[in-house]
Amino acid sequence: MHCGTVNIAASNGGSDLGGIQPPDVPGIPPLIPSPTPNPNPSPTPSPSPICPNFTMPPIVSGGMPIALQRDQEPFALPQNTFYSEDVAYGSQQRTWMDVFLPESSNATAVIVYIHGGGFSGGDKDSDVLEDTASSQAFIQGLLNQNIAFIRANYSFLQSPDNSDGVFGSLQDIKRLIQFIRYHHQALNINPEKIGMIGRSAGAGAATWMALHDDMMNSNSSDPIEHMPTRIQAAISLHGQASYDLMQWETVFPGLDIEVLYNSSLEIQQSIHAFYTISDFSQIFSQPTLGQRQSLDFLSMTDDCDPPVQLINLNPDNGIPTSIGELNHHPNHAQALYNQLIGSGNTAVEALIPAFNIEDPVALLSPLDFFIRELN
């Protein structure tokens, strides 16, 4: 970490805080873990709370049905895999998912992939890992282990039916998990074995779902909202530490969010879209203040959280000089890792070579991590 005032230059074409993701954001390095383990010292955890057991409520009829049909495989899949694309899970413009189901006589675990793109771009068929070949091998490996795979789109900040900014995008992803649980029998999925993986914005979404207290609403008129939202494992690939942007001042000592906001019209527009505000002062008033609290991963951690793997292979080049560096800086992973450890989560693993955080168990591939945790 580095102290001093942080000045972030706007990237051409938009920022990953919202608006259009800039085309010149530095690429994410391949997932090639360092072979030298060097665990970060762990603070003494606080007393353990009593963690609630996962309980599936009864399925109440009347929820949105699921429409599955066998479609042409997007690439070579294990024999007898059922593939269905563009399956609606909500009424919003981009609430579609692709479903990969292994042939199995027993209900299977499922891994849900959330794509990146600054909540303003990207698509569910983007690469899960560093390239197409490794991404396809990851999906094939899951299916060969009798683990289903689902990849999904969600509302963008600029979607005409999203009036809640990033909070609206995340509400779609919450509904996705509830929809899968509501239809777990049709999907032959074990509702107690759901993992998530995401890159960049998708990593933030997976972290939010893993750490947020359960958001089921048994009083809703929509039976799908009666379903639990907690997941059982998550992998964050170059994600963020919080979507309360004011918390980034603790992630980057010396960063002043208001100074950043005033540094360019582009960044102002990005933060406006992120929170659906029109002036910086609205960050500190309702309803934005309440949304910020519900978007702060750093304040959600405790030792009831599921296993989380944090991977950030980017270098620490000092004070970030672009929005791309700010959004994908290893400071994010380090801050979240330290917070999880400090909260008593013994299941967190991290690979952050820039800060010599290289847990031996984090050398497991994403595939092996999910096999160990869910299968």
Secondary structure, 3 states (H helix, E strand, C coil): CCCCCCCCECCCCCECCECCCCCCCCCCCCCCCCCCCECCCCCCCCCCCCCCCCCCCCCCCCCCCCCCCCCCCCCCCCCCCEEEEEEECCCCCCCEEEEEECCCCCCEEEEEEECCCCCCCCCCCCCCCCCHHHHHHHHHHHHHCCEEEEEECCCCCCCCCCCCHHHHHHHHHHHHHHHHHHCHHHHCEEEEEEEEEEECHHHHHHHHHHHCCCCCCCCCCCHHHHCCCCCCEEEEECCCCCCCHHHHHHHCCCCCHHHHHCCCHHHHHHHHHHHCCCCHHHHHCCCHHHHHHHCCHHHCCCCCCCCEEEECCCCCCCCCCEHHHHHHCHHHHHHHHHHHHHCCCCCEEEEEHHHCEECHHHHCCHHHHHHHHHC
